[in-house]
């Protein structure tokens, strides 16, 4: 029988271990110093486990401690976490992490989290997955000045992030990526990952690196998405990326991608550099469709290079003011293009703040 529990900073930890499908843990306002250890929690699609603020207007505050990630996920499914503040205090740990030693973390929902002070180093991350993860929803979160905003998947390609929904997040002024989804090697067969073609949707977010970005050899785009497996399960997966604002990056492009991508109806503004680079990273671009975007950039507008020659790369019906507006080998049609300086002739607010 689903149960609703109420807890405070002194009583919550023992309750976490006993949560069952359908249970809700409501956290009272206060300062929580011992993290949120979500290990071996099993919900269901119809009865998820929920951990959230008892009163969203008086949010619990979880503060970081050395040597442990604040929200730690290991072998969980259908778990929801909402309406919490996470303060890293400049300690070199992650705010939310699906741990690398976990076998899986799937159908995890993170909503309305406010994450600050996780910028000690660019490798300190606000939201990170380091085990096979699928079916995640990351929605309505605010992430300020992290080392990296969201880092989904392991750096070696062995812990894929599959079929996620990333929407309505505000990610500002990360040192490294605001969002990176790592490339994927052939998927582990025993993790329970989806075998059918999956879509990761990135929509209605704001990704800005107007200040605080690392330069030189550590310069990174606001968003980078890596390729899917080149054979087997996942080969037909796709990113669908729409309705986002990509804002300022003084050292790198706003967006970089490979794999299969539909990129449409976004706004790209980079008065200090380039906007869109579709290019090989750990693999190559596959099926690429870029349409309906508004691009304003002092560097490259839309550049597509190194794509798989047996797949189609198209750039169509965009408005691009950049230097140059279009570059590379993609099929181009119906685009309105011009130089960066000519944008004032066509856009109502080509200059001034974007707020």
N, C-alpha and C positions, 0 to 999 in steps of 0.2 A: 504494500500500500504506500503510495507516494506521501511523503511527509514534508512539512515546512518547518525548518529549524531557524532559530534566531541565535546569533552569537555576537560576542564582542572581542576585542583584542586578547582577552585572557581565556576565552572558552572555545574559540573557533577551531583550533588545530585538531583536537581529538574528534570533533564532528566530521571533519573532512574525510577521514579514513573510512567512515562508515556509510557514506552517501551511496544510495542505490538509485536505480533508474526511476525517474520521475521526481526525485527529491529536490528541494530548493533550500539553499543556505543563504539567509539574509544577514548581512553584516552591518552591525551598528556603526555609526561614525566613531572615529578614533584613529589612533596611530598603531599600525600593525607592523611589528618589528621582526617577525619570524617567517615571512614569506608566505606563499600560497603553494603548497605542495600537492599537486594533482597527479597522483600516481595510482594506476590500476583502478580507475573509475570507469564504469561501464554503464552508459545510458542506452537509449534506443531512439530511433527516429521519432516515435510518437511520445516518448517519455524521456527527454534529455535530463541530465543533471544540471541544475542552474546554481551559480554562485554569483551574488550581486549585492548591491547596496540595498539596505532596508529602506533608505530614503535617498533617492538620487540627488536631491538638493543638498544633502549633507553626506558627502562621499567618503568612504573609508580611504585612509591614506596608508599605502604600503611603502615602506622605506627599505632601500637596499641594505644588504649586509655583505661583508667580504666573503668571497669564496663560494657563493651560492647565487643562482639566478632567482629573481624575486618570484615570478610565477613559473613553476617547473612542471612540465607535462611529460609523463612517461606512461605509455600503454593505456591511453584513454580513447574513448569514443563517445560521441554525442554529449559533449560537455559545453556549457555556455558560461562565459564570464563577462560581467557587464558592470558599468558605472563605478569604476574604481580609479583612484589616482595612484600612479606609480612614480616615485621619486628616487632616482639613482644616486643622489648625493655625490656625484662624481666618482663613485666607486666603480672599478672596472669589471662590471658584471652586466648581464642582459636583463631587460625588464620581463619579457615573456619568452620562454624557450621550450620547444619540444626537444628534449635532450638527445644527444647523439647516441647514447647507449640504449634508447628506447627501441622497441620493435616497430611501433607505429604510434601515430596520433591522428585520428581521423574524425571528421565532422565536429570540429572544434569551432565555436563561434566566439569572437572577441568583439564586443560592442561598447562604444562610448567610454573607452579607456582614455585617460589623459596621462601621457608619459613624458617626463622631463628629466633633465640632468643625467642622461646616459651618454654623454659625449666626452668621456675621459680620453678615448682613443677611437679611431675610425672603426675598429673591430668590435666595439661595444654596440650592441644592437637593441633596438626597442622591441621588435617582434622577430623571432628567429625560429626556423625549423631545421633540425639536423637529423631527423629520422624520416622514413617514408610517411608522407602526410597527404591526405586528400579530403575533399569535401569541406574545406575550411571556409568560413565566412569572417571577413575582417572588415568591420563596418563602423562608420561614424566615430573613429578614433582621432585623437589629436596627439601628434608627436612633434616635439620641439627640440631642435639642436642635438640630435642623437649622433653617435659615431656613424651608424647606419640606421636608417629608419626601419625598413623591412628587408630581411635577408632570408629567402625562402628556398630551401634545398641546400645540400652540402656542397662545398667548394669542389669536390672531386666528381660530382655528378652521380653519386651512388645513393642519394636520399631524396628522391623526387618529390616535388610539390605538384599535385595533380588536381585539376578540376576545382579550383578555388574561385571565390567571389571576393573581390577587393573593391569596396565602394564607399564613397562619401567620406574618405579620410582626408585630414589636413596634415601634411608632412612638410615641415619647414626647416630649412637651414641645417641639413645633415652635413657632417664632414665628408662622408663618402656618398654612397647611393641613398636616395630617398627610398627606393625600392629596387631590389634585384631578385629575380627568379632565376635560379641556376640552371645550367644545361643538364641534360639527363643522359646517362649511359643506359644500356639495356637494364630493364627493371628487374628487381628481385622477384622471384616467382612465389615466394612463401610469405609475402607481407600482406596479402589481401588487397593489393591495389586494383583499381578498375582495369578491366581488360578491353573495354569498349572505348571508342574515341571520346575524349573528354575536352572540355573547353574551360579555360581560365579566363574569367571576365574581370577587367580592370576598368571601372567606370566612375565618373563624377567625383574624382579626387582632385586635390590640389597638391602638386609636387613642385616646391620652390627651393632653389639654392642661391638666393640673392646674396646671402652673407654666410660666412663660416665654412665655405667649401675648401677642401684641400686642393692645392695646385701641384704642379710638377709631376713627378712619377706617381703620385697618389690621386691625381685628378680622376674623377669618375662622373658619368652621366647622372642626371636625376633619376632616370629609370633605365634599367637594362633587363631584357628578357632573353634567356638562352634557348638553345634548340632542344627538341624532343628526341627520344631514341631514334636512331637511324634505321632500326628494324625492330620487328616484334611489337608488343603492346606499346601503345603511345605514339607510334609513327605518324598517325593521322590526327594527333591532338592539335589544338589551335589556341592562340591568344586572341581574344576579342577586346579591343581597347578603345573606349569611346567616351565622349563627354567630359574629358579631363582638361585641367589647366596645367600646362608645363611652363614653369616660370623661372627664368634667369639661371644661368650657370656661366661664371666667368672663365672657366677652364676647359669645359667639355661640352658635348652636345646635350640637349635636353633629353633625348631618347635614343637608345641604341637597341637593336634587336636582330635576332636570327630565328630560324624555324618558320612556322606557319603563323602569319599575323594578319588580322584585319584591324586596321588603325584608321578610325574615322570620327568626324565631328568633334575633334579636339581643338583647343587653342594652344599654340606654341608661341611664346614670347621670350626671345633672348637677345637683348640689346648688346650683349657682350660676346656673342659667339654663335654657334650653330644650333640647329633645331633637331633634325631627324637624320640619323645614320643607320641605315640597314646594311649590315656588313658581316662578314665572318668574324666569329669570336672564338668559340670552341668547336663550332660546326659551320654551317652555311645557311643563308636565307633560303626558305622553301617557297611555299605559296604566300605571296605578299600582295595585299590589296590596301592601298592608302588613298582615301577619298574623303572629300567634304571637310577637310581641315583648314583652319586659318593659321598661317605661319608668318611670323615677323621675326627676322633674325639678321644680325649684322654679318654672320658667317654663312655657311651652307644652309639652304632651306631644307630640301629633301634630297638626300643622297642614297642611292641604292646600288650597291656593288657586290660582286662575288656571289650572286645567287645561283642556286641549282639550275643548270641550263634546261632541264627537262620539266621544270615547274615555271609557273607564270608569276611574274612580278609586275604589278600595275600601279601607276600613280595617276589618278584621274579626279577631275573636278575639285581641285584644291585651290585656295587663294594663297599665293606664296610671294612674299616680298623679302628677298634675301640676296646674298652675294656669293655664289650664283643661286638663283631660285631652285633649279633642278640640276641634278648631276647623276651620271651613272647610266646603267643599261636597261632600266625598267621601261615598259611601255608607258607612254605618257599621252593623255588626251584630256581636253576640256579644262585645262588648268588656266587660271588667271595669274600671270606671273609678272614680276617687275623687280627692280632693285630695292634694297632696303630704304633708300632715301625717297623713293617714289611712293611709299606706302601712304604718306599723308594725302595723296591725291585720291585714294580709294577707301581708306579706313577712317571711320569717324574719330577714333582715339588711338592713332598710331604713335602718339607721343604722350608723355606724362605717366603718372602712376596707374597701375592696373587694378587697384583695389575696387 
